[in-house]
């Protein structure tokens, strides 16, 4: 959905970040909203000026990104993005603290319990009293503006991300599919993304 309000963006730090995928600069940001503060980091590879760069807006997933969980495709999408940045020699990863589609880590684990009993990811969130997806993409769009980006290629299967970016006045010249291997352990998760959240999964 379109962001309801624009945050005041505060850049708190910047440093070199050598990685397996190249020599990045890591930028730390805080988004100050009327009712809350949010944090995000931006990983920048190469020169973002010129032709529209490839951008990935990635929501934090401790279980997938760090613990290699196969319940979701989060880590696989993250690695796909980093590999594509490396191949192009440039790119921007915005990594935001929106664990469990915005419900937080411990509530995400409570949702896992409900999923083990038969609920899908949307039903589990709703049984816990949350919306299916609580994420707000106002902070990532503010970060895109910080880097002076007016036209981007967005690596995403989520049409709401595209809508949020474009509603902020940034043109998405291409939506690049973030398609990864459809493992059996991810089948229900991916079907729910496609059928209930409208994600564009062509595989």
Secondary structure, 3 states (H helix, E strand, C coil): CCCCCCCEEEEEEEEEEEECCEEEEEEEEEEECCCCEEEEEEEEECCCCCCCCEEEEEECCHHHHHCCCCCCCHHHHHHHHHHHHHHHCCEEEEEECCHHHHCCHHHHHHHHHHHHCCCCHHHHHHHCCCCCCCCCCHHHHHHHHHCCCCEEEEECCCHHHHHHHHHCCCEEEEEECCCCCCCHHHHHHHHHHHHHCCCCCCC
